[in-house]
């Protein structure tokens, strides 16, 4: 094992010091995003849904998405602290700090304190370029998967003696909950269960004797999803839940030309970290190499199982990649130099110190909310394309379960839910919304031209004011238009 230099010993040795390092690094990389109400379309939608849940809105019934209930539950809990976006952003910060600490605890099995703490820091460094600077679902579920893996690794001595320790139940329950935050985590959960089963089987002469333990572990892993499904069935909404979790996922489509472009970008972004992972695996002992290679393979299967290849889809890879790099990061001088190179690549892809950007974003969102309030005249709000958090900021209810704009305006999302997309848009327009929010230019291509035509026709014939505001998301600055003073149809008019 590499010798640890004295400065790193003072900084990295001991859990409390490691937690301090991870907290400081996470704050440094995320401080500029705190309080941004338009950080990323996905997480602001989750937060808006979490706020709406406090007003009686039920996921899959009052607001639709394919994400499992665990993610909605997390955002519901975070929204319980505050309806301000900093609530979920601080929750995400705490989650990544705890995940880095879990990585360091696992890494100590294969490297020194330096390698352990640098592996945790590497995880934090990787998040920004992969759009994990806020509250994307893997930012939360990686923590549960890391804790599950930590418990499995801790159970290995007992498993190798032919015993089935109780901590395996907790490990599989945590992995199962991770799969209720994002469904693709099921591949990692299955890997952890199979790995433990194989280790136990090798220690027992009668291989069939492992089946009861494996069955109990599988049941523990499935328990969170089964519990949520049973709850929905009990309140009479089992069909909506089943559609979102199964049919909606099977109906998911991809636009292959754009997906191929995103795949090239994704590979270029993670390439430096893949190199570090490869060096780390070369330094790894055989059992550790098998475990980490299997985990990486499971995470890769999860990535390709939904072949849209957005950058944040690679966030689950960050956890095993950082852990696999730990032995190389433990080298006295090469480790810190490698981390500096990784940090340089990260800062090249994503600059986390733009505080002015957040100030502009907050001002733009406030301007949009003010315009909505001024031109709504007591009527409803429809965000056809734009920041979903505007509903919460203006105190307006969702007019449709299809709240996330791509479900309304993106061709590959047409009829993905249990609702007809065009029928739902026509129903909402018949409610005479007083304000319609839409982007000036199409940004979710290919566009659903049927719903877009219906909304543009409503705007052209019913709305009498237009205000365009430049908004500031982390990855784009689209112009958003507020079409207001939309007059209702007068009954009996010609």
ZAMARGU-4260 file (C-alpha; in steps of 0.2 Angstrom, whole numbers, plus 5000, padded with zeros to 4 digits):
<rodrens>
0) 5000/5000/5000 | 5007/5017/4996 | 5015/5027/5009 | 5004/5042/5015 | 5012/5059/5015
5) 5010/5069/5031 | 5000/5083/5025 | 4987/5071/5018 | 4987/5061/5034 | 4982/5077/5044
10) 4969/5081/5031 | 4962/5064/5027 | 4963/5053/5042 | 4948/5051/5052 | 4929/5052/5048
15) 4926/5069/5055 | 4940/5077/5045 | 4934/5068/5029 | 4917/5074/5032 | 4924/5092/5034
20) 4933/5090/5017 | 4918/5084/5008 | 4907/5097/5015 | 4919/5111/5010 | 4922/5104/4993
25) 4903/5102/4990 | 4900/5119/4996 | 4913/5126/4985 | 4906/5118/4969 | 4888/5121/4973
30) 4887/5138/4982 | 4884/5148/4966 | 4868/5137/4962 | 4860/5139/4979 | 4843/5148/4978
35) 4842/5147/4959 | 4824/5143/4955 | 4828/5138/4937 | 4843/5127/4939 | 4837/5113/4928
40) 4820/5108/4921 | 4820/5091/4928 | 4823/5095/4946 | 4812/5111/4947 | 4798/5100/4940
45) 4801/5087/4954 | 4801/5101/4967 | 4785/5109/4960 | 4777/5092/4961 | 4784/5090/4979
50) 4776/5107/4983 | 4759/5102/4975 | 4759/5086/4985 | 4757/5097/5001 | 4741/5103/4993
55) 4734/5086/4989 | 4741/5082/4972 | 4745/5064/4970 | 4759/5058/4959 | 4753/5048/4943
60) 4735/5055/4946 | 4737/5074/4948 | 4754/5075/4941 | 4762/5062/4929 | 4779/5056/4926
65) 4788/5039/4924 | 4799/5042/4939 | 4795/5030/4954 | 4787/5036/4970 | 4803/5037/4980
70) 4809/5052/4971 | 4792/5061/4973 | 4793/5056/4992 | 4810/5064/4993 | 4805/5080/4985
75) 4789/5080/4996 | 4799/5079/5011 | 4811/5093/5006 | 4797/5104/5001 | 4790/5102/5018
80) 4805/5112/5025 | 4802/5127/5013 | 4794/5131/4996 | 4810/5140/4991 | 4821/5130/4979
85) 4836/5131/4991 | 4827/5118/5002 | 4830/5104/4989 | 4847/5111/4984 | 4853/5110/5002
90) 4845/5092/5003 | 4855/5088/4987 | 4871/5095/4995 | 4869/5084/5010 | 4866/5069/5000
95) 4882/5071/4989 | 4892/5074/5005 | 4886/5058/5013 | 4888/5049/4997 | 4907/5054/4996
100) 4909/5049/5014 | 4901/5032/5010 | 4914/5030/4995 | 4928/5034/5007 | 4922/5021/5020
105) 4922/5008/5006 | 4938/5013/4998 | 4947/5011/5014 | 4946/4992/5011 | 4958/4994/4996
110) 4968/5010/4999 | 4975/5022/5012 | 4966/5037/5019 | 4973/5048/5005 | 4965/5037/4992
115) 4949/5036/5001 | 4947/5054/5003 | 4952/5058/4986 | 4940/5046/4979 | 4926/5055/4988
120) 4932/5071/4982 | 4933/5064/4964 | 4915/5059/4965 | 4910/5077/4970 | 4921/5084/4956
125) 4912/5073/4943 | 4895/5078/4947 | 4895/5095/4939 | 4900/5090/4921 | 4886/5076/4922
130) 4873/5089/4927 | 4873/5083/4945 | 4875/5101/4951 | 4858/5101/4958 | 4845/5088/4963
135) 4844/5076/4948 | 4837/5059/4954 | 4854/5050/4955 | 4861/5063/4966 | 4849/5056/4979
140) 4848/5038/4974 | 4867/5036/4973 | 4867/5038/4992 | 4856/5024/4995 | 4866/5013/4983
145) 4882/5018/4991 | 4875/5013/5008 | 4869/4997/5002 | 4886/4993/4994 | 4894/4998/5010
150) 4883/4985/5020 | 4887/4971/5007 | 4905/4974/5008 | 4904/4974/5027 | 4894/4957/5026
155) 4907/4948/5015 | 4917/4941/5030 | 4901/4932/5037 | 4896/4927/5019 | 4913/4919/5016
160) 4910/4909/5032 | 4893/4903/5025 | 4883/4914/5036 | 4869/4926/5030 | 4870/4941/5041
165) 4855/4953/5045 | 4864/4968/5037 | 4861/4960/5020 | 4842/4963/5023 | 4846/4982/5026
170) 4857/4982/5011 | 4844/4975/4999 | 4830/4986/5006 | 4841/5002/5003 | 4845/4996/4986
175) 4827/4993/4983 | 4823/5010/4989 | 4836/5017/4977 | 4826/5008/4963 | 4810/5018/4968
180) 4820/5034/4965 | 4825/5029/4948 | 4820/5013/4940 | 4836/5009/4931 | 4844/5007/4948
185) 4837/4990/4949 | 4851/4983/4939 | 4864/4989/4952 | 4852/4982/4966 | 4851/4965/4957
190) 4870/4965/4955 | 4873/4968/4974 | 4861/4954/4978 | 4868/4942/4965 | 4886/4945/4971
195) 4882/4942/4989 | 4872/4926/4984 | 4887/4919/4974 | 4899/4923/4989 | 4888/4914/5000
200) 4885/4899/4988 | 4904/4897/4987 | 4905/4895/5006 | 4891/4882/5007 | 4894/4864/5001
205) 4875/4862/4997 | 4872/4876/4984 | 4853/4874/4986 | 4855/4880/5004 | 4858/4898/4999
210) 4840/4899/4990 | 4831/4904/5006 | 4843/4918/5010 | 4843/4924/4992 | 4824/4924/4992
215) 4823/4934/5007 | 4835/4946/5001 | 4826/4948/4984 | 4810/4951/4994 | 4818/4964/5005
220) 4824/4973/4988 | 4807/4972/4981 | 4798/4978/4997 | 4799/4997/4994 | 4791/4995/4977
225) 4778/4983/4982 | 4773/4994/4997 | 4771/5009/4985 | 4761/4998/4973 | 4750/4991/4987
230) 4746/5009/4993 | 4741/5015/4976 | 4730/4999/4974 | 4722/5002/4991 | 4717/5020/4987
235) 4710/5015/4970 | 4724/5021/4958 | 4733/5005/4955 | 4730/5007/4936 | 4738/5024/4935
240) 4753/5018/4946 | 4755/5002/4935 | 4755/5012/4919 | 4768/5025/4925 | 4779/5011/4931
245) 4777/4998/4918 | 4768/5004/4902 | 4775/5022/4902 | 4792/5015/4903 | 4789/5003/4889
250) 4782/5017/4879 | 4798/5028/4881 | 4805/5032/4864 | 4821/5040/4858 | 4826/5051/4844
255) 4841/5042/4838 | 4850/5056/4828 | 4850/5067/4844 | 4853/5052/4855 | 4869/5048/4845
260) 4875/5066/4847 | 4872/5065/4866 | 4881/5049/4867 | 4897/5056/4859 | 4896/5071/4871
265) 4893/5059/4886 | 4908/5048/4882 | 4919/5063/4879 | 4914/5070/4896 | 4917/5054/4906
270) 4933/5049/4897 | 4945/5056/4909 | 4936/5048/4924 | 4937/5031/4914 | 4955/5033/4913
275) 4957/5035/4932 | 4945/5020/4934 | 4956/5009/4923 | 4972/5014/4933 | 4963/5011/4949
280) 4957/4994/4944 | 4975/4989/4939 | 4980/4993/4957 | 4966/4984/4964 | 4966/4967/4972
285) 4957/4953/4963 | 4941/4952/4973 | 4939/4971/4974 | 4942/4972/4955 | 4928/4959/4952
290) 4916/4968/4963 | 4919/4985/4956 | 4919/4979/4938 | 4903/4970/4941 | 4895/4986/4948
295) 4901/4996/4934 | 4894/4984/4921 | 4877/4985/4931 | 4877/5004/4930 | 4881/5003/4912
300) 4867/4992/4908 | 4856/5005/4917 | 4863/5018/4906 | 4859/5009/4890 | 4842/5003/4895
305) 4835/5020/4892 | 4845/5025/4876 | 4843/5044/4877 | 4860/5047/4884 | 4857/5064/4892
310) 4873/5068/4902 | 4864/5066/4919 | 4860/5048/4914 | 4878/5044/4917 | 4877/5050/4935
315) 4875/5033/4942 | 4892/5029/4934 | 4901/5042/4945 | 4899/5031/4961 | 4908/5015/4955
320) 4920/5025/4944 | 4926/5036/4959 | 4927/5020/4970 | 4937/5011/4957 | 4950/5025/4955
325) 4953/5025/4974 | 4969/5014/4974 | 4977/5024/4961 | 4972/5040/4970 | 4981/5033/4985
330) 4998/5034/4977 | 5008/5047/4986 | 5011/5060/4972 | 5002/5052/4957 | 4985/5052/4966
335) 4984/5071/4970 | 4991/5075/4953 | 4977/5064/4945 | 4964/5072/4955 | 4970/5089/4949
340) 4969/5083/4931 | 4951/5077/4934 | 4946/5093/4942 | 4954/5103/4927 | 4943/5092/4915
345) 4928/5095/4926 | 4930/5114/4927 | 4933/5114/4908 | 4916/5106/4905 | 4906/5115/4919
350) 4911/5131/4928 | 4903/5131/4945 | 4908/5149/4951 | 4896/5160/4941 | 4886/5168/4955
355) 4880/5182/4943 | 4871/5168/4933 | 4860/5164/4948 | 4856/5182/4952 | 4851/5184/4934
360) 4840/5168/4935 | 4831/5174/4950 | 4828/5191/4943 | 4821/5183/4927 | 4810/5171/4936
365) 4803/5185/4947 | 4799/5195/4932 | 4790/5180/4924 | 4780/5177/4940 | 4776/5196/4941
370) 4770/5196/4923 | 4759/5181/4926 | 4751/5189/4941 | 4748/5205/4932 | 4740/5198/4916
375) 4731/5183/4922 | 4715/5192/4929 | 4709/5178/4940 | 4711/5165/4927 | 4722/5149/4926
380) 4740/5147/4921 | 4746/5135/4907 | 4765/5133/4905 | 4766/5124/4889 | 4785/5126/4888
385) 4795/5135/4902 | 4799/5134/4920 | 4787/5123/4929 | 4791/5131/4946 | 4781/5146/4940
390) 4765/5137/4945 | 4772/5137/4963 | 4779/5154/4962 | 4762/5161/4957 | 4751/5150/4968
395) 4743/5142/4953 | 4737/5124/4952 | 4741/5112/4939 | 4728/5111/4925 | 4733/5094/4920
400) 4744/5079/4926 | 4755/5083/4911 | 4764/5097/4920 | 4782/5093/4914 | 4783/5103/4897
405) 4790/5089/4886 | 4775/5078/4890 | 4765/5092/4881 | 4776/5098/4867 | 4789/5084/4863
410) 4784/5072/4849 | 4793/5057/4857 | 4782/5059/4873 | 4765/5059/4863 | 4753/5048/4872
415) 4766/5042/4884 | 4755/5043/4899 | 4738/5036/4902 | 4730/5051/4894 | 4729/5057/4876
420) 4741/5071/4874 | 4731/5081/4861 | 4714/5078/4870 | 4722/5084/4887 | 4729/5100/4878
425) 4712/5104/4871 | 4704/5101/4888 | 4716/5113/4896 | 4713/5126/4883 | 4694/5124/4885
430) 4697/5130/4903 | 4702/5147/4896 | 4719/5150/4904 | 4722/5168/4907 | 4741/5166/4904
435) 4751/5154/4892 | 4769/5153/4895 | 4779/5146/4880 | 4797/5147/4873 | 4800/5159/4859
440) 4810/5145/4849 | 4806/5126/4850 | 4819/5118/4862 | 4812/5100/4863 | 4814/5093/4846
445) 4806/5084/4837 | 4791/5095/4843 | 4773/5088/4845 | 4766/5099/4831 | 4748/5094/4834
450) 4748/5101/4852 | 4759/5116/4847 | 4747/5121/4834 | 4733/5120/4846 | 4742/5131/4859
455) 4748/5144/4846 | 4730/5145/4839 | 4724/5149/4856 | 4737/5162/4859 | 4734/5170/4842
460) 4715/5171/4844 | 4713/5174/4863 | 4729/5182/4871 | 4732/5201/4869 | 4749/5204/4878
465) 4766/5197/4876 | 4781/5199/4886 | 4798/5190/4882 | 4810/5187/4896 | 4828/5180/4894
470) 4829/5166/4907 | 4845/5158/4914 | 4846/5139/4916 | 4862/5131/4920 | 4864/5124/4902
475) 4855/5137/4892 | 4847/5154/4891 | 4830/5152/4882 | 4819/5167/4879 | 4802/5163/4887
480) 4786/5172/4882 | 4772/5176/4893 | 4756/5178/4883 | 4743/5186/4894 | 4726/5195/4895
485) 4718/5179/4886 | 4700/5183/4885 | 4688/5169/4889 | 4675/5164/4876 | 4658/5174/4879
490) 4643/5162/4879 | 4631/5166/4865 | 4644/5177/4856 | 4645/5175/4837
</rodrens>
